[in-house]
Amino acid sequence: MSLAKDMVNVVVADVQPMIRWGLQQYLPEHCRARVLFSTSNIDTLLQRLAETPDVDVAIIEMALPGIQGREAEHLIERMQRDHPHLRVLIYSVMGAPLMARAALKLGAHAFVCKRSPLPVLSDAIAHLRNGETFIDPKLRLQRHGSRPLSATEIDVVWRLAHGATVSEIAERTDRSVSTISTHKRNAMLKLGITTDAQLVLAGMLDWLGEY
């Protein structure tokens, strides 16, 4: 279904005040989109969405605080269940190709990296208007090329995402700490991520086993 009306109604959910403010300034002029409200957490987002039935697009960061569910996949699934007409655009600092593909698989309609130029965001909203999905061009090529995650790397990422430390994984798998650290580092390189927080989020998504 396309969004044929002149102005698209948008909500913004991001922990950074400058991102929220910047999108409020940019979207009306460059994307023919008005921001109905913005928030920094999941709970307010879900509450306001329930109270505002005419929202067309939700622009959200993947890692938002809130008591009603911290995992990105649960938030996307809930938004799609409760608001099936809503288009979800992930606007994230996490620029990993596998992360972008996973977000769309979970129900999002577009994924844009915050490090990309603003016209990429405009392009994404234009695609949503036409009923199309969109992935940031810089994320469409697989950075890991022919090097998918190994079974051991997937296992290490999954364990880290569920609270185990590198030392605990080494003990439980009868490997050295340096070996587990190497698997962790290699997995992060293949996924195109740079922080432990991003790695934890990657491990929470049930798509690692496909790679």
Number of C-alpha atoms within 10 A of each C-alpha: 9 11 18 10 9 10 13 21 19 24 25 24 25 23 17 11 12 10 15 21 12 10 20 20 13 16 19 16 10 12 18 16 22 19 21 15 17 23 19 19 20 21 16 15 23 16 10 17 19 14 10 12 11 14 22 19 23 23 25 27 24 23 21 20 15 14 8 13 14 16 17 21 21 14 20 20 15 15 22 17 12 12 15 11 15 20 26 25 29 26 24 20 16 22 23 27 24 21 23 23 17 19 23 19 12 18 20 24 23 25 30 28 24 18 12 14 10 15 11 18 25 17 16 21 27 18 18 22 20 12 15 15 19 23 23 21 13 16 19 14 12 16 17 16 8 8 11 17 22 15 11 13 20 21 18 24 24 22 18 21 20 13 10 15 15 19 14 16 19 18 13 10 10 9 13 14 16 12 12 23 16 13 20 21 15 15 23 21 15 19 23 21 20 14 10 13 12 22 20 18 22 23 21 19 19 12 17 22 13 8 11
